[in-house]
């Protein structure tokens, strides 16, 4: 008897679920007709009712009262999981919040399947947390407990780049030595793997997987770098104050540039401290913009402007980042060259992780026949250029960037549970 199973790609930026139904692997629509959903949640202020994905984003940017969260995956394995957070005045732990998000995805799959699905392969980065095996193990244990909480009885994990390879393998003819580059919102992961369409039903792929590496750098870090380089200076970043010309505190700006930390800034204490500094500021015009962002709680809007600029610079050489929520007509021109300079160090670390994967696999750059690019961050111009430079002889496969991991996890679930 065939076991009904699924694969869940719980991503930092986007999530998806795919099921194996009657021998066919398919993605499930998780938000209207879309098979991917932004990993975002909005709790309505009046009753803490939760909204998800694009609806959550729209409610937040329509300035509806409530609490907005993104990049929840980055909390796994950190001390914040135990600390929890206030949601419209109510204390809530992050396990409950992540479980709420994943429940509504699972319910969509159960509805399509016509029954409750109990078997799942969850995707995971090669490292939830860099250079901290204990935190990494804790993150997987936390995600296991959440999966059990929402109704899964049989839970396995697979590295996300390996899952992406499985999704592409089904369409291959012949054999290929491939490297998978999975660059998501929070992590960049790599796998060197031998692929063949004859291998898609193999239950043990350990002999085909030559190496895995990963680094906790992704699209959110690109947003942060761009924000600090181009946007934050216009709201007082690195400006000075007082008789000694001291630099203003940098931590509020760094936290404003990180999706998972923005909500912790809107405190009366911090706003009061910034107002006190304003009297001594040498650039009152720009520094007062920071205070307005904190008072109006528009940090996510500020980050969205950085993210939108990053996306626009994929195709354009220049983009005007509109910040009219701070001041009418306020916009900052940003060039692609500035963006690429800002993220250069991160791209070098990503490239180093890919080269480490080759070294651990014992293969040369020239031996790679196929580069599979998955995850939205592979759209960035300098990232694509780096992988073309690293692998001059390889074909590039970059279709289904946001859904290939979910598909591959479902292929893996079929092999693991049947």
JOUR-V130871 format. One record per backbone hydrogen bond with DSSP energy under -0.5 kcal/mol. NH is the residue of the N-H (numbers start at 0). CO is the residue of the C=O. E is the energy in kcal/mol with one decimal. If there is no record, write none. Layout:
nh: {NH:NH}
co: {CO:CO}
e: {E:E}
This chain:
nh: {4:4:5:6:7:8:8:9:10:10:14:15:17:18:19:20:20:21:23:24:25:25:27:29:30:33:36:38:39:40:41:42:43:43:44:47:50:52:52:54:55:56:57:58:59:60:61:62:63:66:68:70:70:73:74:75:75:77:80:81:82:83:84:86:87:89:91:93:96:97:98:99:100:101:102:103:104:105:106:107:108:109:110:111:112:113:114:117:118:119:120:121:121:122:123:131:135:136:137:138:139:140:141:142:143:144:145:146:147:148:149:150:151:152:153:154:155:157:159:162:163:164:165:166:167:168:169:170:171:175:177:177:178:179:180:180:181:181:182:182:183:183:187:188:189:190:191:192:192:193:194:194:196:198:199:201:204:207:208:209:209:210:212:214:216:218:219:220:221:222:223:224:225:226:227:228:229:230:230:231:233:234:235:236:238:240:241:244:245:247:252:253:254:255:256:257:260:261:263:264:265:266:270:271:272:273:274:275:276:277:278:279:280:280:281:286:287:288:288:289:289:290:291:292:293:294:295:296:297:301:302:303:304:305:306:307:308:309:310:311:312:313:314:315:318:320:320:321:322:325:326:329:331:333:335:338:339:340:341:342:343:346:347:348:349:350:351:352:353:354:355:356:357:358:359:360:361:362:366:367:367:368:369:370:371:371:372:372:373:373:374:376:377:378:379:383:384:385:386:387:388:389:390:391:393:394:396:396:397:402:403:406:407:408:409:410:411:412:413:414:415:416:417}
co: {2:19:118:17:120:6:15:7:8:13:36:8:6:25:4:18:23:19:20:22:18:23:16:33:33:30:14:12:37:68:50:66:41:48:64:43:41:37:39:51:51:52:53:54:55:56:57:59:58:42:40:11:38:70:71:71:72:74:77:78:78:79:91:89:85:86:84:80:92:93:94:95:96:97:98:99:100:101:102:103:104:105:106:107:108:109:109:3:3:153:5:119:155:7:157:128:131:132:133:134:135:136:137:138:139:140:141:142:143:144:145:147:146:117:117:152:119:121:123:158:159:160:161:162:163:164:165:167:168:194:175:192:369:190:178:371:179:188:180:373:181:186:214:181:212:179:210:177:190:207:175:192:173:195:196:198:202:204:204:191:207:191:189:187:214:183:184:217:217:218:219:220:221:222:223:224:225:225:226:226:230:231:232:231:235:245:279:241:240:238:249:249:250:251:252:254:257:257:260:261:262:264:266:267:268:269:270:271:272:273:274:276:276:277:239:282:283:284:285:285:286:286:287:288:289:290:291:292:292:297:298:299:300:301:302:303:304:305:306:307:308:310:311:311:333:318:331:319:329:322:322:326:320:318:316:334:335:336:337:338:340:342:343:344:345:346:347:348:349:350:351:352:353:354:355:356:357:357:363:363:364:176:176:394:178:369:370:396:180:371:400:182:374:375:376:379:380:381:382:383:384:385:386:388:390:368:370:394:395:399:399:402:403:404:405:406:407:408:409:410:411:412:413}
e: {-0.5:-0.6:-1.3:-2.6:-1.9:-0.5:-2.5:-0.9:-1.1:-0.6:-2.5:-1.7:-2.2:-2.6:-2.1:-0.8:-2.5:-0.5:-1.6:-0.5:-2.2:-0.6:-2.5:-2.6:-1.7:-2.1:-2.2:-2.6:-2.4:-2.2:-2.7:-3.0:-0.7:-3.1:-2.1:-2.3:-2.1:-0.5:-2.1:-1.0:-0.8:-2.1:-2.8:-2.4:-2.1:-2.6:-1.5:-1.7:-2.3:-2.2:-2.5:-0.8:-0.7:-1.2:-1.9:-0.5:-1.1:-2.1:-1.3:-0.9:-1.7:-2.4:-2.5:-3.4:-0.6:-1.8:-2.8:-0.6:-1.5:-2.9:-2.4:-2.0:-1.8:-2.6:-2.4:-1.4:-0.9:-2.6:-2.7:-1.0:-1.6:-2.8:-2.0:-1.9:-2.7:-1.7:-1.2:-0.5:-0.7:-2.5:-2.0:-0.6:-3.0:-2.5:-1.7:-0.9:-2.4:-2.5:-2.2:-2.3:-1.8:-2.3:-2.5:-2.1:-2.4:-2.3:-1.8:-2.3:-2.4:-2.1:-1.7:-1.4:-2.3:-1.8:-2.5:-0.5:-2.4:-2.0:-2.3:-2.0:-2.3:-1.8:-2.1:-1.9:-1.6:-2.1:-1.0:-1.6:-1.6:-2.3:-0.7:-2.8:-2.2:-2.9:-0.5:-3.2:-0.6:-3.0:-0.8:-2.6:-0.8:-2.4:-2.8:-2.4:-3.1:-1.4:-2.0:-2.5:-0.5:-2.1:-3.1:-0.6:-0.8:-2.2:-0.5:-1.9:-0.6:-1.3:-1.5:-2.4:-0.8:-1.3:-2.1:-2.4:-2.3:-2.7:-2.8:-0.9:-1.5:-2.4:-2.1:-2.7:-2.6:-2.6:-2.7:-1.9:-2.8:-0.7:-1.4:-3.4:-1.5:-2.0:-1.1:-2.4:-2.1:-2.2:-2.1:-1.3:-1.5:-2.5:-0.6:-2.2:-2.8:-2.0:-1.0:-1.4:-1.9:-1.2:-1.4:-2.0:-0.5:-2.5:-2.2:-2.4:-2.2:-2.5:-2.1:-2.0:-1.7:-1.5:-0.9:-1.2:-0.7:-0.9:-2.6:-2.6:-2.1:-0.6:-1.1:-0.8:-0.6:-1.3:-1.9:-2.2:-2.3:-2.8:-2.8:-0.8:-2.0:-2.0:-2.3:-2.5:-1.6:-1.4:-2.8:-2.8:-1.8:-2.5:-2.3:-2.4:-2.2:-1.3:-1.1:-2.5:-2.4:-0.7:-3.1:-0.8:-3.2:-2.0:-1.5:-2.1:-2.3:-3.1:-2.8:-1.8:-2.9:-2.0:-2.3:-1.8:-0.7:-2.6:-2.2:-1.7:-2.3:-2.7:-2.3:-1.9:-1.9:-2.4:-2.2:-1.8:-1.7:-2.3:-2.7:-1.8:-1.2:-1.9:-0.7:-0.6:-1.3:-2.6:-1.4:-3.0:-2.5:-0.6:-0.7:-2.9:-2.6:-0.6:-1.9:-1.6:-1.7:-1.7:-1.3:-2.3:-2.3:-1.7:-2.0:-2.1:-1.9:-2.4:-1.9:-0.5:-1.2:-2.5:-3.1:-0.5:-0.5:-0.9:-2.0:-2.0:-2.6:-2.3:-1.5:-2.0:-2.3:-2.1:-2.0:-1.7:-2.3:-2.3:-1.2}
